[in-house]
């Protein structure tokens, strides 16, 4: 056993650690993740090659209970939804990547009303110039040197590595600690709001969530990750998942127009990983995101998104309640008409949650979700320069180019945006242990990870590159409340988070 204390850190960290309160929580020497060893292919059925088994019978009961008493309203809302999707899908098809909101990092702290309206509708944005271009491009080169120094590093696919099981390489640790990135995350968190005055959440301090790095090579078609949504799959329908916060109640009531994707308070109690799958996420990520490390244009192995956040979410959640009367053989136009889709009730209700399976991510395709018109409504993000930060709402449908048709690498570091909640602090405490010992984060496939890697950084690198703010984001320094948070529930959650993290 060992403990991180002020005295033990002073020898390795910068002078800013001299003000770090004593950490009284004892950190165990068994931080190693308990999940099976693996790679990113473990997360998705489409990459793993596994045929999912039918869901247990209880899911038919869950579906009946979700809309009980609102069957008529849900049926009527489905018709409105399909009509609106047809209109908006055409808009997306016409505008393409231009539909994605963009903003310069220097303008993010005081964004225009137009940008806020756009990101709330589209669920995705590009923040330009968060990290200087040369610095960000250098991160990619450093990752490659780190892998050369540690050639046993796991990656997918194993015969041509592109997505590396790296979480603690020197450039990843420095990027997460970068003051500009932390500032961008804080600004992005404040796009959200809570209608619950008692919600235990603070958006003044982003918490770090360590994820992988991707260096996709020209011509690659193996990392062809199709449309999907992270943050659980079946949990979105389960009462002991997203139901704990009643996140989607308006949709279940047939009032999808009133559903607010940006209401944060309802997401605080959510459990999104009931089955401990390799791709489950224990932290509430307001945004998923990545930092660009290369010059990457559409069709060059980049991100694709569905920029219809509210509509698409309502659709994939309601889809399991409806089945077509006539098959696609009747003709596409007739097949897609609202009159061809019937709400299943009573004993007709199946266990199916289209594209969702236990312990895997939520996947979508044209066969299961025909009204989304994914072949046209999934658009590329605009051309990216190293140092740009691309973010998307945690419910956004996203994918990766099927083939990298460019001439250079398509490289990113996955870095999401996570607020301070008690549950996030609990994960952060466990993740801190894995950082100090070099194991993968608790949500990720297990094994020895980087515990034996040469050149793996420690807390001193966090301090040197981001100071006390970066140390706080990693759970290495006591969280601070802002002046405007005094006497609020945000202050309470910061106190609870500090207790979880072991600070006196």
N, C-alpha and C positions, 0 to 999 in steps of 0.2 A: 504494500500500500504506500501511496505517497500523496502529498497534498501540495497544491499550488498556493503559495503564500507570497506576500510582498517580498520577503527576503529571498525566496527561491527564484523569483522571476527577475530580480534586479540584475542578476549576473548576465542575463541573456537579452533583456529588452532595453529599450531606450529609456531616457530619464523620465519620460511621461508616466512610466509605470510606478514612479516613486509615490504617486498619489493614489495608486490603486488600493482600495480597501482589502483587508485580509479575507481571503477565500477560505472559509472554514469547512466546506464540503470535502470529504475525503474522496479522491478519485481512485477507483479500483484499477487494478492491472488487468482486468478482464473486459476491456472495452470492445474487444473483437465482436463484430456483428454476428448475430445468431442465424441469419438467413443463409440459405444455400449459396455456395459459390456459383458464379455465373457471369453473364454480361447482359447488355441491353435487350438481347433477343428473348430473355426470360420474361420480359415485361408484357409482350404482345403476342397474342395467339398467332397472328399472321407471320411473325418472324420466328416463332418457336417451332412451328410445324405441329403443334399439339391440336387435336380436335377436341373442342370443349364439350363436356357432357351437358345434357339438358339441366336446367336449373331445378332445384328441389321444389316440391309442390307448394311450399309456403309462399313462393313468389306469386302464385296465382291469387292466394289470399291477400297478399300485400296490395296487389293491383286493385282488387275489388274494394279493399278498405280505403285506398287513397282517394277514390272518386265517389265513394258511397254517398248518396243523396244529391250528387251533382252531375249525374250521368247526362241529363238533358243539356245542362250548361256546357259540359265538356264536349259533347257532340257538336253543339252550335259553335263553340270556340274553334274546333278543328276546321270547320268550313271557313271561318274568317282567316285562320292561320294560313291555310293553303292558298287562299286568294291573295293575301299579302306577300307570301313567299314568291308567288309567280311574278309579281310586280318587281320586288326587290332583287330577285335573281337576275332579271334582265338588266337592271341598273349595274349590278356587279359585273356582269358579262361585258357590258359596254365600256365601263371605266377601267377595269383591270387593276394593275398595281397602283394606279393614280388614286384609287379610293382609300388607300391606307394613309392615315394622318401622319404628318412629319413635323418635327419641331427641333430647333437648335437647342443644345444643352443650355446655353446661356439664357434662353428665354423660358426655360421650364419652370423656374420659380415663380414666374408671373405670366402664365400662359393666357392666350386670348380665349374669349368665350367660345369662339368658333372651334378652337382646338379641343376644348373640353367637351363640347357637344359631339364633335366627330369621334373622339376616342370612346365616349360612352355608347355611341351607336355602333361603332365598328368593332370595339373590343380589342384593338391592336394599334400600336404606334411605333414609329421609328424616332429615336432620340439621337440626333446627329452630334458627333464630336464629343462624346462623354469622356473618352480617353484619347490623348493625342495619337494620331495615326501611326507614327513610327514606333511609339511605345507598344501599342496594341499589336502591331505586326511582329514586333520582337517577342511577344508572348508566345506566338506560334512556334517560332524558332527554338525558344527555350524548352517548350514541351517536347519537341523532337530530340533535343540534346538530353533531356531527362530520361526519355525512353531508351536512347542509345546507351546511357549510363546504367540503365536497369532493364535489360532486354527481356526479362521474364514478365514484363507488364502485360496484364490481360487486356484484350481488346476484341471488338467484333467488326467484321468477321475474322476468325482466327487466321485464315490463310492470307488475308490482305487487310491488316488493321486500319480502322477508320474512326471508330468510337472507342476511346480508351477508358479503361476502368481506373482512371486517375481522379483524385479528389483533392490531393494535398501537394501537387507539384508547386515549385516556387512561383511561377507566373499566375497560377490559379489563386494562390493565397494572396499575392500582391494585388491582383485585380479586384478581388472581393473587398480588399482593404482600401482601395483607391478612394480618396475623398470625393471626387466627382461622381463616382458610382454611388456612393452612400447618399450624396446629396440628391441625385436623380431618383433613387429609390424612395427617399423621404417625400419628395414632391409627388411622385406617382401614388404613394399610399394615400395622400390627402385628396385624391380624386374620389375616393370612396367616402361614404358617410354612414352614420348609424341612426336609425330612428328610435333605437332603444337607448334611453339615457343611462341605463344600468349595465350596458354592455361593457364587459371587462376587456378592453382593447385600447392600445395606444399606437398611434401612427407617427410618433415623434422619433422613434428609434427603430430602424430596420434591423432584423436579425438575419444572420448568415445561414444559408442552406447550401451545403457543399454538394455539387453535382459534377457531371462528367465534362470532358472536352472532346470535340469532334474535329478531325482533320480528314475531310472527304476528298478523295483523289479524282481527277478528271476521268470520265468514262465509267465511274462506279454505278452499278445498278443493284447492288446487294442491299445497301442501306435504303431500301425503298419503303419507308414507313408511310403507310397510307393515312387517310383522315382518321383522327382520333381525338379524344378528350382525356386529359389526365385528372388526377385527384380522385381516384376511385372509379368504379363502374356501377355495379349493382347497388352500391351504397347510396346512390342518388335517389333510389326509390325506397330504401329501407327506413323503417321508423327509428332504428338504432344507428343510422348513418346520417344523411343530410336531414332526415326527419326530426332529429334532435333539435334542430334550429328552425324547423318549419320553413326552410329556405324556399321551397318551390310551391308553397301552399296556394298561391294565386293561380298557378298553372293547373293544379289539381281541382281547383274550384271553377275552372272554365273562364278565368279572367287573366289570360296570359298578358294582355295589354297592360295590366297593373303590376306585373312582376318586375321588380327592380333588381337587375344583376349587380348593382353597385352598393347594395345595402350590406354593411359589414357585420352588424351586430348579430344577425341570424346565423352567421357562419362560425361564430366563436365556439359553440358547443358541438359542432359537426365532428363526426368520426368518419374518415374517408378510407380507412384501411382495416375493415373488419376481418380480412382474410390473410393479412400479412404476406401479400404477394410481393414479388420482386419489384414491381413497379408502383407499389402503393406509396403514398406520401403522407407522413404523419404531421407535417406542418401545414398551416393555412397559408398558402401562397396567393396573395392578391393578384399578382401577375407572375406568369412564367416569363422567362426571358433569356436572351443570350447576348453576349458581347461579341461583335464581329471582329475577326482576326485577319480577314482577307478581303480583297476586292471581289465581290460576288454579285452577279446580275441574275435576273430571272432565268430559269432553266439551267443554272450552273450549280445545282446541288443545294439550293437554298430552301428557305421556309415558305410554305403555302398556308394560307388561312382562309376561313370562311368569315367575311366581315359583316355578319348579320347576327350579332350576339344574342339579342333577346329572342328573335324569331327562330334561329337555329336551335337554341337551348329548349325552347318550348316544343319544337318539333320532335327532337330526338327523345325527349321525355314522354311525349304523348304517343309517339309511334307505336309502342307495344300494346296500346289499348285498341288499336284499329287494324282491320284486315280488309283486303280488297274483295269485292264480290266477284268480279271477273278478273281473270289473269291478264298478264301483259300481252298475251296473244291476241286479245281483243283490240289492240292498238294502243300506242303510247298515250295519245290524247285522251281516249276514253278511260284508260287505266288510271290516269292521274286525276281525273275529275273527282271532286269531293263526293259526288253522289255515288261513286263506286266504292267508297270506303265506309265500312260499318263499324260502329263501336261494339265491342264484344262485352257482354255482361253475363252475370250468373255463371252457369256451368260452362259457358263458351269461353271463358277467360283462360288463356294458357299461361304457362310459367315464363314464356319467352320475354326477354328484355333485349331487344335486337341489338347485337354487337357487344353486349355486356356479359361477362362471365366471372366466376369467382376467382379473385386473386390476380386478374389481368386488367389491362386498361380498356376503356370504352372505345370500340372501333366502329367506324361508319363506312358504308359503301352505297353505290347506286342501287343495288338489289334490295338492300334492307331499308334504305332511306331515300326512295326515289324522288320525293318532292324537293329535296335539297339541291338537286341538280349539281351534284358535287363535281362533275366533270367540267362545269363552267363556273360554279360559284366559289371554287377554291382558287384563290389568286395568289400570285407571288408577292412577297414584300418587294419594295423598290430596290434598286441597286445599292449595295451596302459597301461602305468604306471601313477599313479597320478602325475601331474605336467607337463605331455606332452601336447603340444599345437598342435592341428590338424587344418589345414587350407585348404580351397578349394576356387578356383576362383568363382567369383559371378555368372558365367554362368554354373557352373558345375552341372550336374545331380547327385543328391544324395538321399539317402533313409535311413531308419532305419530298422534293423532286424525285421522281422515279429514277431518273438518270441524270448524272452530272455531265452536262454537255459542254462545259467550259474547258478552258485550257490550263487554269491554275487551280490550286486547292481551294476548297470551301470549308473554312475553319471557324469554329465558334467555341466559346466557353459558356456553358449553361449557368446562368446566374439569375434566380428568381427574386421576387420582392415579397418579403415576409414581415408582417407587423409584430408587435409585442403582444402576445397573449400568454396565459398561463400554460396552455398546452404547447405552444411554440417554445416557451422557455424550458419546458420539460424535455423536449426533443433536443434543444440546444445544449442542455447539460450533458446529455448522452453523446451528442456529436462532438462536444469539446473533448471528451475522453478519447474518442476515436482519432481526433486530430492530433492529440498529444502522443498517441501511440502508433499512428500511421495506418489504422484500419479504415475500411470503407465506412461511410456514415451509416447509421442504424437502419435507414430505409433501403439500403442497397445490398446487392449480392455480397455474401460474406467472403471468408478466406483471409489470408494474411495481408492482402492489399499492398500498401506501400510501407508496411512496418519494417521491412528490410531494405528499403530503397536508399541508395546513397544520394545525398543532396537534398533530402526532404527537410523543409523549413520548420521552424518552431515559432513560438510566440513573439520572439524578437523581430521576426520579419513582419508580422502583423503590426507591431508597434512602430517600427521604422517607416512603414509605408502609409499608415493611416492614423497613427496616434491613438488617443484614448477612445475616439469614436469607433474606430475599427476594432479595438479590443473589446468594447462593449458589444459590438455586433457578433463577436465570436464567443461571448460568454466569459471572456477573460478579464473583464472589469465590470464594476457595479453600474447598472443602468441608472440613468439620471432622469428625473422628471423635469419637464419644462415649466416655466412660470405659469403658463396658461392651463396647465394640468393640475395645479394644486387644488385640492378639495374636490376633485372629480373622480369618476371611476377609472380614468386613465392612471391617476396617481395610485389608486388601489392595485391595479394590475401590475404596475411597475414594482410596487412593494412585494407582491406575491411572486413575481418573476425573480426578483433578487433573492427571495427566500429559497425558491427552487434551485437557483444557481449557486446557493451556498454562501452568500455574502452576509457578513455580520452587520 
